[in-house]
């Protein structure tokens, strides 16, 4: 009887072996759980960029170029890297003194739009009919198309017949590669060198604003002032967007610009908008 009872009771060693086996399996299960990797997340679809790789970085900054981009702004490839960022274009318009502004290389209209919002009238010139069409479209988005004359033509052929209170020059810089040059000299501007462009502008007025690359040779820009007869006043301004230097603007003038028109805004001459708004003129 006693021997049968002992045979039914597991031995101590058997119990411990079974316990060790359970502990080992449980422990192995915990370790396996620790090192298990999370399920791979599905990759979100990348946003389709509707431009060429050459101008992708400019497309990503499109709202810096036109704050109303999504409302129907149109660009060609060159326009992406040649249009003035809107914040800087606003600054140019604020410094224009009003009156009639001649935008000599208007492109897709970034500057012309801002001038039209603050000045009496704008003459927007470009030799490329496609760009003139884009500029007109973009001006309509901002509601200023009625304050701009869009001209298809060669500025150098037109300059002697143009009349205005201020000339704005933002000639092509030669494409995105301008930034690889340590000192950007005025002879690299297109379609002619900076000296020839400046001389053509002086046929219209000594009040000239010139938007240039951030790496432009400042000494050459200053030369434009004292090579003129008589020498012109000059002020050079650094232009930043989002804390990054984007360009340099040179403001030339023969004399201080006086506001002889509307006392409520910057227009040099009374205009329809001033009268509608009830401004004092």
Sine and cosine of phi, psi and omega as CSV:
sin_phi,cos_phi,sin_psi,cos_psi,sin_omega,cos_omega
0.00,0.00,-0.72,0.69,0.00,-1.00
-0.90,0.43,-0.65,0.76,-0.01,-1.00
-0.93,0.37,-0.57,0.82,0.03,-1.00
-0.92,0.40,-0.62,0.78,0.02,-1.00
-0.89,0.45,-0.67,0.74,0.00,-1.00
-0.90,0.44,-0.55,0.84,-0.02,-1.00
-0.94,0.34,-0.40,0.92,0.01,-1.00
-1.00,0.08,-0.32,0.95,-0.01,-1.00
-1.00,-0.04,0.83,-0.56,0.00,-1.00
-0.89,0.45,0.56,-0.83,0.03,-1.00
-0.95,0.32,0.33,-0.94,0.01,-1.00
-0.86,0.51,-0.69,0.72,-0.03,-1.00
-0.89,0.45,-0.62,0.78,0.00,-1.00
-0.92,0.40,-0.66,0.75,0.02,-1.00
-0.89,0.46,-0.71,0.70,-0.04,-1.00
-0.92,0.40,-0.61,0.79,0.03,-1.00
-0.90,0.44,-0.67,0.74,0.02,-1.00
-0.91,0.42,-0.64,0.76,0.02,-1.00
-0.90,0.43,-0.71,0.71,0.02,-1.00
-0.87,0.49,-0.62,0.78,-0.01,-1.00
-0.90,0.44,-0.67,0.74,0.01,-1.00
-0.91,0.42,-0.69,0.73,0.01,-1.00
-0.88,0.47,-0.67,0.74,-0.01,-1.00
-0.89,0.45,-0.68,0.73,0.00,-1.00
-0.92,0.40,-0.68,0.73,0.02,-1.00
-0.89,0.45,-0.70,0.72,-0.02,-1.00
-0.89,0.45,-0.65,0.76,0.02,-1.00
-0.89,0.45,-0.62,0.78,0.01,-1.00
-0.89,0.45,-0.67,0.74,0.01,-1.00
-0.90,0.43,-0.71,0.70,-0.01,-1.00
-0.88,0.47,-0.66,0.75,0.00,-1.00
-0.90,0.44,-0.57,0.82,0.03,-1.00
-0.92,0.39,-0.61,0.79,-0.02,-1.00
-0.90,0.44,-0.64,0.77,-0.10,-0.99
-1.00,-0.04,-0.02,1.00,0.02,-1.00
-0.91,0.41,0.66,-0.75,-0.06,-1.00
-1.00,-0.01,0.58,-0.81,0.03,-1.00
-0.91,0.41,0.41,-0.91,0.03,-1.00
-0.90,0.43,0.60,-0.80,0.02,-1.00
-0.91,0.41,0.72,-0.69,0.05,-1.00
-0.98,0.20,0.56,-0.83,0.06,-1.00
-0.94,0.33,0.75,-0.66,0.01,-1.00
-0.94,0.34,0.73,-0.68,0.04,-1.00
-0.95,0.30,0.56,-0.83,-0.01,-1.00
-0.92,0.40,0.74,-0.67,0.01,-1.00
-0.94,0.34,0.57,-0.82,0.00,-1.00
-0.92,0.38,0.74,-0.68,0.00,-1.00
-0.97,0.26,0.81,-0.58,0.01,-1.00
-0.99,-0.14,0.92,-0.39,-0.12,-0.99
-0.99,0.12,0.57,0.82,0.02,-1.00
-0.66,-0.75,0.17,-0.99,0.01,-1.00
-0.96,0.26,0.36,-0.93,0.03,-1.00
-0.83,0.56,-0.48,0.88,-0.03,-1.00
-0.87,0.49,-0.57,0.82,-0.09,-1.00
-0.90,-0.44,0.25,0.97,-0.04,-1.00
-0.84,0.54,-0.69,0.72,-0.06,-1.00
-0.91,0.42,-0.48,0.87,0.04,-1.00
-0.97,0.26,-0.58,0.81,0.04,-1.00
-0.89,0.45,-0.61,0.79,0.02,-1.00
-0.91,0.41,-0.34,0.94,0.03,-1.00
-0.96,-0.26,0.37,0.93,-0.16,-0.99
-0.85,0.52,-0.52,0.85,-0.02,-1.00
-0.97,0.23,-0.28,0.96,0.15,-0.99
-0.97,0.23,-0.45,0.89,0.00,-1.00
-0.99,0.14,-0.72,0.69,0.05,-1.00
-0.64,-0.77,0.92,-0.40,-0.02,-1.00
-0.90,0.43,-0.39,0.92,-0.01,-1.00
-0.97,-0.25,0.53,0.85,-0.09,-1.00
-0.81,0.58,-0.68,0.73,-0.09,-1.00
-0.95,0.33,-0.09,1.00,-0.04,-1.00
-1.00,0.00,0.05,1.00,0.07,-1.00
0.81,-0.59,0.28,0.96,0.04,-1.00
-0.88,0.48,0.67,-0.74,0.01,-1.00
-0.86,-0.52,0.61,-0.79,-0.05,-1.00
-0.66,-0.75,0.47,-0.89,0.26,-0.96
-0.98,-0.22,0.08,-1.00,-0.11,-0.99
-0.88,0.48,-0.69,0.72,0.00,-1.00
-0.90,0.44,-0.55,0.83,0.00,-1.00
-0.87,0.50,-0.54,0.84,-0.03,-1.00
-0.86,0.51,-0.66,0.75,-0.06,-1.00
-0.97,-0.23,0.10,0.99,0.01,-1.00
-0.90,-0.44,-0.33,0.95,-0.02,-1.00
-0.94,0.33,0.60,-0.80,0.02,-1.00
-0.97,0.26,0.76,-0.65,0.09,-1.00
-0.80,0.60,0.63,-0.77,-0.14,-0.99
-0.84,0.55,-0.65,0.76,-0.02,-1.00
-0.87,0.50,-0.62,0.79,0.02,-1.00
-0.97,0.26,-0.62,0.78,0.04,-1.00
-0.88,0.48,-0.61,0.79,0.06,-1.00
-0.89,0.46,-0.67,0.74,0.02,-1.00
-0.87,0.48,-0.69,0.72,0.04,-1.00
-0.86,0.50,-0.67,0.74,-0.01,-1.00
-0.91,0.41,-0.63,0.77,0.02,-1.00
-0.89,0.45,-0.52,0.85,-0.02,-1.00
-1.00,0.00,-0.02,1.00,-0.15,-0.99
-0.96,0.29,-0.42,0.91,-0.03,-1.00
0.99,0.13,0.07,1.00,0.01,-1.00
0.98,0.19,-0.47,-0.88,0.01,-1.00
0.95,0.30,-0.41,-0.91,0.01,-1.00
-0.99,-0.12,0.82,-0.57,-0.02,-1.00
-0.94,-0.34,0.73,-0.69,0.09,-1.00
-0.97,-0.22,0.93,-0.36,0.06,-1.00
-1.00,-0.09,0.97,-0.25,-0.25,-0.97
-0.99,0.16,-0.43,0.90,0.03,-1.00
-0.73,-0.68,0.95,0.31,-0.26,-0.96
-0.94,0.34,-0.48,0.88,-0.02,-1.00
0.86,0.51,-0.73,-0.68,-0.05,-1.00
-1.00,0.04,0.14,0.99,0.23,-0.97
0.99,-0.10,0.20,0.98,-0.04,-1.00
-0.83,0.56,-0.75,0.66,0.01,-1.00
-0.96,0.27,-0.66,0.75,-0.03,-1.00
-0.84,0.54,-0.62,0.78,0.00,-1.00
-0.88,0.47,-0.73,0.68,-0.04,-1.00
-0.95,0.32,-0.59,0.81,0.09,-1.00
-0.88,0.47,-0.67,0.75,-0.04,-1.00
-0.90,0.43,-0.46,0.89,0.00,-1.00
-0.97,0.25,-0.35,0.94,-0.11,-0.99
-0.85,-0.53,-0.31,0.95,-0.12,-0.99
-0.95,-0.31,0.14,-0.99,-0.03,-1.00
-0.91,0.40,-0.75,0.66,0.00,-1.00
-0.31,-0.95,0.38,-0.93,-0.03,-1.00
-0.77,-0.64,0.69,-0.72,0.17,-0.99
-0.95,-0.31,0.92,-0.39,-0.09,-1.00
-0.97,-0.26,0.91,-0.42,-0.12,-0.99
-0.90,-0.44,0.71,-0.70,0.18,-0.98
-0.46,-0.89,0.57,-0.82,-0.05,-1.00
-0.98,0.18,-0.27,0.96,-0.05,-1.00
-0.99,-0.11,0.92,-0.39,-0.01,-1.00
-0.84,0.54,-0.57,0.82,0.00,-1.00
-0.89,0.45,-0.68,0.73,0.00,-1.00
-0.91,0.40,-0.61,0.80,0.03,-1.00
-0.89,0.45,-0.64,0.77,0.06,-1.00
-0.90,0.44,-0.64,0.77,0.03,-1.00
-0.92,0.40,-0.65,0.76,0.01,-1.00
-0.89,0.46,-0.65,0.76,0.02,-1.00
-0.90,0.44,-0.71,0.71,0.04,-1.00
-0.85,0.53,-0.71,0.70,-0.06,-1.00
-0.94,0.35,-0.57,0.82,0.06,-1.00
-0.91,0.42,-0.58,0.81,0.04,-1.00
-0.90,0.44,-0.59,0.80,0.02,-1.00
-0.86,0.51,-0.60,0.80,-0.03,-1.00
-1.00,-0.04,-0.02,1.00,0.06,-1.00
0.95,0.32,0.48,0.88,-0.05,-1.00
-0.86,-0.52,0.22,0.97,-0.10,-1.00
-0.88,0.47,-0.43,0.90,-0.02,-1.00
-0.97,0.23,-0.18,0.98,-0.03,-1.00
-0.96,-0.29,0.23,0.97,-0.02,-1.00
-0.76,-0.64,0.73,-0.68,0.19,-0.98
-1.00,-0.10,0.90,-0.44,-0.02,-1.00
-1.00,-0.05,0.87,-0.48,-0.12,-0.99
-0.86,-0.50,0.80,-0.59,0.14,-0.99
-1.00,-0.04,0.91,-0.42,-0.03,-1.00
0.04,-1.00,0.15,-0.99,0.02,-1.00
-1.00,-0.02,0.90,-0.44,-0.04,-1.00
-0.81,0.58,-0.62,0.79,-0.06,-1.00
-0.92,0.38,-0.52,0.86,0.05,-1.00
-0.99,0.16,-0.44,0.90,-0.06,-1.00
-1.00,-0.02,-0.36,0.93,-0.21,-0.98
-0.82,0.57,-0.63,0.77,-0.06,-1.00
-0.93,0.36,-0.30,0.95,-0.03,-1.00
-0.96,-0.27,-0.02,1.00,-0.04,-1.00
-1.00,0.04,0.54,-0.84,0.07,-1.00
-0.75,-0.66,0.72,-0.69,0.00,-1.00
-0.21,-0.98,0.22,-0.98,0.00,-1.00
-1.00,0.01,-0.39,0.92,0.01,-1.00
-0.48,-0.88,0.62,-0.79,0.05,-1.00
-0.94,-0.35,0.75,-0.67,0.07,-1.00
-0.94,-0.33,0.79,-0.61,-0.02,-1.00
-0.88,-0.48,0.89,-0.45,0.17,-0.99
-0.70,-0.72,0.93,0.36,-0.06,-1.00
-0.94,0.35,0.39,-0.92,0.02,-1.00
-0.81,0.58,0.66,-0.75,-0.03,-1.00
-1.00,-0.06,0.02,1.00,0.01,-1.00
1.00,-0.08,0.29,0.96,0.05,-1.00
1.00,-0.03,0.04,-1.00,-0.08,-1.00
-0.87,0.49,-0.33,0.94,-0.05,-1.00
-0.95,0.32,-0.13,0.99,0.00,-1.00
-0.83,0.55,-0.49,0.87,-0.09,-1.00
-0.96,0.28,-0.22,0.98,0.00,-1.00
-1.00,0.08,-0.11,0.99,-0.03,-1.00
-1.00,-0.05,0.74,-0.67,-0.05,-1.00
-0.91,0.42,-0.77,0.63,0.02,-1.00
-0.82,-0.57,0.95,-0.33,-0.02,-1.00
-0.98,0.18,0.91,-0.42,-0.03,-1.00
-1.00,-0.07,0.41,-0.91,-0.11,-0.99
-0.91,0.41,-0.35,0.94,0.02,-1.00
-0.95,0.30,-0.18,0.98,0.01,-1.00
-1.00,0.07,-0.16,0.99,0.03,-1.00
-0.92,0.38,0.40,-0.92,0.00,-1.00
-0.86,-0.51,0.42,-0.91,-0.04,1.00
-0.99,0.13,-0.16,0.99,0.10,-1.00
-0.76,-0.65,0.13,-0.99,0.00,-1.00
-0.92,0.38,0.32,-0.95,-0.09,-1.00
-0.88,0.48,-0.53,0.85,0.00,-1.00
-0.92,0.39,-0.68,0.73,0.01,-1.00
-0.92,0.40,-0.64,0.76,0.02,-1.00
-0.89,0.46,-0.69,0.72,-0.04,-1.00
-0.91,0.41,-0.65,0.76,0.02,-1.00
-0.89,0.45,-0.62,0.79,0.04,-1.00
-0.91,0.42,-0.62,0.78,0.01,-1.00
-0.92,0.39,-0.55,0.83,-0.02,-1.00
-0.92,0.39,-0.29,0.96,0.07,-1.00
-0.92,0.38,-0.34,0.94,-0.05,-1.00
-0.99,-0.10,-0.77,0.63,-0.06,-1.00
-0.24,-0.97,0.45,-0.89,0.10,-0.99
-0.98,0.19,-0.16,0.99,-0.01,-1.00
-1.00,0.06,0.99,-0.14,-0.15,-0.99
-0.79,-0.62,0.74,-0.67,0.12,-0.99
-0.92,-0.38,0.77,-0.64,-0.10,-0.99
-0.80,-0.60,0.88,-0.48,0.01,-1.00
-0.99,-0.13,0.83,-0.55,-0.17,-0.98
-0.75,-0.67,0.27,-0.96,0.01,-1.00
-0.88,0.47,0.42,-0.91,-0.03,-1.00
-0.92,0.40,-0.36,0.93,-0.01,-1.00
-0.98,-0.21,0.36,0.93,-0.02,-1.00
-0.91,0.41,0.50,-0.87,0.06,-1.00
-0.96,0.28,0.97,-0.26,-0.08,-1.00
-0.88,0.47,-0.58,0.81,-0.01,-1.00
-0.88,0.47,-0.61,0.79,0.04,-1.00
-0.93,0.37,-0.60,0.80,0.04,-1.00
-0.90,0.44,-0.66,0.75,0.03,-1.00
-0.90,0.43,-0.54,0.84,0.04,-1.00
-0.85,0.52,-0.60,0.80,0.00,-1.00
-0.83,0.55,-0.53,0.85,-0.02,-1.00
-0.96,0.29,-0.82,0.58,-0.11,-0.99
-0.99,0.13,-0.18,0.98,0.12,-0.99
-0.99,0.16,-0.23,0.97,0.02,-1.00
-0.97,0.25,0.40,-0.92,0.00,-1.00
-0.78,-0.63,0.94,-0.35,-0.04,1.00
-0.96,0.26,0.27,-0.96,0.02,-1.00
-0.84,0.54,0.55,-0.84,-0.05,-1.00
-0.98,-0.20,0.47,-0.88,0.17,-0.98
-0.94,0.34,0.54,-0.84,-0.01,-1.00
-0.61,-0.79,0.63,-0.77,0.13,-0.99
-0.71,-0.71,0.77,-0.64,-0.02,-1.00
-0.93,-0.36,0.75,-0.67,-0.11,-0.99
-0.81,-0.59,0.69,-0.72,0.12,-0.99
-1.00,0.07,0.67,-0.74,-0.05,-1.00
-0.90,-0.43,0.86,-0.51,-0.04,-1.00
-0.91,-0.41,0.54,-0.84,0.17,-0.99
-0.71,-0.70,0.85,-0.53,-0.02,-1.00
0.87,0.49,0.54,0.84,0.02,-1.00
0.99,0.17,0.03,1.00,-0.01,-1.00
-0.94,-0.35,0.72,-0.70,0.02,-1.00
-0.94,0.34,0.84,-0.53,-0.05,-1.00
-0.95,-0.31,-0.43,0.90,-0.04,-1.00
-0.04,-1.00,0.03,-1.00,0.02,-1.00
-0.82,-0.58,0.66,-0.75,0.04,-1.00
-0.87,-0.49,0.78,-0.63,0.06,-1.00
-0.96,-0.29,0.82,-0.58,0.03,-1.00
-0.96,-0.28,0.91,-0.42,0.02,-1.00
-0.96,-0.29,0.58,-0.82,0.06,-1.00
-0.42,-0.91,0.55,-0.84,0.07,-1.00
-1.00,0.10,-0.50,0.87,0.04,-1.00
-0.41,-0.91,0.22,-0.98,-0.01,-1.00
-0.89,0.46,0.68,-0.73,0.05,-1.00
-0.98,0.22,0.83,-0.56,-0.02,-1.00
-0.96,-0.28,0.68,-0.73,0.05,-1.00
-1.00,0.09,0.98,-0.21,-0.06,-1.00
-0.98,-0.20,0.10,1.00,-0.08,-1.00
-0.90,-0.44,-0.93,-0.37,-0.11,-0.99
-0.94,0.35,0.75,-0.67,-0.01,-1.00
-1.00,0.05,-0.15,0.99,-0.05,-1.00
-0.98,-0.19,-0.26,0.96,0.03,-1.00
-0.57,-0.82,-0.22,-0.98,-0.14,-0.99
-1.00,-0.04,0.07,1.00,-0.07,-1.00
-0.93,0.36,0.78,-0.63,-0.01,-1.00
-0.96,0.28,-0.43,0.90,-0.04,-1.00
-0.81,-0.59,0.51,-0.86,0.06,-1.00
-0.86,0.51,0.70,-0.72,0.00,-1.00
-0.72,-0.70,0.20,-0.98,-0.05,-1.00
-0.85,0.53,-0.64,0.77,-0.02,-1.00
-0.90,0.43,-0.62,0.78,0.02,-1.00
-0.88,0.47,-0.70,0.72,-0.05,-1.00
-0.92,0.38,-0.66,0.75,0.02,-1.00
-0.90,0.44,-0.58,0.81,-0.03,-1.00
-0.99,0.13,-0.09,1.00,0.01,-1.00
0.97,0.24,0.41,0.91,0.01,-1.00
-0.95,0.33,0.46,-0.89,0.07,-1.00
-0.99,0.16,0.81,-0.58,-0.04,-1.00
-0.82,-0.58,0.00,0.00,0.00,0.00
